[in-house]
C-alpha cells in the first residue's frame, strides 16, 4: 500500500471517529461522508468493518448505546403524542 493510500485510509478512519462522536450509524456515516467528503460509501463501509473487527467490544457497546437511546426517544415521542392527544380531547370539552 502506498503512502497516499495509507493517509487516505487514515483520513477516512478519522472521519468515521467523528461520525461516532455524533452517534451515527454505519449507514448514516456512509451517507454523510459521501455527501460532505466525497468518499465512496464502499470505502467508508470497508474501513468501518475493519474498525469493528479491531474494536469488537467498543462497537458492541456503541450499538447497544445507540439502540437504548433510540428506544428512549421512541418512548418519549409516544408519551408526548399521548399528552398532546389528551390535551386536544380536553380542549374539545
NORSULBEL-V84498 format. One record per residue. N is the residue number from 1. RES is the residue in one letter. PSI is psi in degrees with one decimal (none if undefined). OMEGA is omega as a letter, one per 40 degrees, with the letter a starting at -180 (none if undefined). Layout:
n:N res:RES psi:PSI omega:OMEGA
n:N res:RES psi:PSI omega:OMEGA
//
This chain:
n:1 res:X psi:131.5 omega:a
n:2 res:X psi:165.4 omega:a
n:3 res:X psi:-39.6 omega:a
n:4 res:X psi:-35.2 omega:i
n:5 res:X psi:-43.2 omega:i
n:6 res:X psi:-41.3 omega:a
n:7 res:X psi:-32.7 omega:i
n:8 res:X psi:-45.7 omega:i
n:9 res:X psi:-39.7 omega:i
n:10 res:X psi:-40.2 omega:i
n:11 res:X psi:-44.9 omega:i
n:12 res:X psi:-42.9 omega:i
n:13 res:X psi:-49.0 omega:i
n:14 res:X psi:-43.0 omega:a
n:15 res:X psi:-35.6 omega:i
n:16 res:X psi:-40.5 omega:i
n:17 res:X psi:-38.4 omega:i
n:18 res:X psi:-41.1 omega:i
n:19 res:X psi:-40.8 omega:i
n:20 res:X psi:-37.9 omega:i
n:21 res:X psi:-34.6 omega:i
n:22 res:X psi:15.0 omega:i
n:23 res:X psi:37.3 omega:i
n:24 res:X psi:149.3 omega:i
n:25 res:X psi:171.1 omega:i
n:26 res:X psi:-44.6 omega:a
n:27 res:X psi:-41.8 omega:i
n:28 res:X psi:-39.9 omega:i
n:29 res:X psi:-44.8 omega:i
n:30 res:X psi:-43.6 omega:a
n:31 res:X psi:-45.3 omega:a
n:32 res:X psi:-44.8 omega:a
n:33 res:X psi:-32.3 omega:i
n:34 res:X psi:-45.2 omega:a
n:35 res:X psi:-44.5 omega:a
n:36 res:X psi:-20.4 omega:a
n:37 res:X psi:3.3 omega:i
n:38 res:X psi:40.3 omega:i
n:39 res:X psi:127.6 omega:a
n:40 res:X psi:136.5 omega:a
n:41 res:X psi:-34.0 omega:i
n:42 res:X psi:-32.4 omega:i
n:43 res:X psi:-48.7 omega:i
n:44 res:X psi:-45.0 omega:a
n:45 res:X psi:-43.7 omega:a
n:46 res:X psi:-45.9 omega:i
n:47 res:X psi:-42.5 omega:i
n:48 res:X psi:-47.7 omega:a
n:49 res:X psi:-40.8 omega:i
n:50 res:X psi:-40.2 omega:i
n:51 res:X psi:-40.2 omega:i
n:52 res:X psi:-42.3 omega:i
n:53 res:X psi:-42.6 omega:a
n:54 res:X psi:-22.7 omega:a
n:55 res:X psi:51.5 omega:a
n:56 res:X psi:-49.3 omega:a
n:57 res:X psi:-41.1 omega:i
n:58 res:X psi:-49.4 omega:a
n:59 res:X psi:-32.2 omega:i
n:60 res:X psi:-46.1 omega:i
n:61 res:X psi:-40.7 omega:i
n:62 res:X psi:-45.6 omega:a
n:63 res:X psi:-42.7 omega:i
n:64 res:X psi:-43.5 omega:i
n:65 res:X psi:-42.9 omega:i
n:66 res:X psi:-44.1 omega:a
n:67 res:X psi:-42.5 omega:i
n:68 res:X psi:-45.1 omega:i
n:69 res:X psi:-39.4 omega:i
n:70 res:X psi:-41.5 omega:i
n:71 res:X psi:-43.6 omega:i
n:72 res:X psi:-40.9 omega:i
n:73 res:X psi:-43.6 omega:i
n:74 res:X psi:-42.7 omega:i
n:75 res:X psi:-46.8 omega:a
n:76 res:X psi:-42.2 omega:a
n:77 res:X psi:-40.6 omega:i
n:78 res:X psi:-43.0 omega:i
n:79 res:X psi:-46.2 omega:i
n:80 res:X psi:-40.4 omega:i
n:81 res:X psi:-44.2 omega:i
n:82 res:X psi:-40.8 omega:i
n:83 res:X psi:-43.6 omega:i
n:84 res:X psi:-41.4 omega:i
n:85 res:X psi:-41.5 omega:i
n:86 res:X psi:-40.7 omega:i
n:87 res:X psi:-38.7 omega:i
n:88 res:X psi:-40.0 omega:i
n:89 res:X psi:-41.5 omega:i
n:90 res:X psi:-34.2 omega:i
n:91 res:X psi:-30.2 omega:a
n:92 res:X psi:-28.8 omega:a
n:93 res:X psi:none omega:none
//
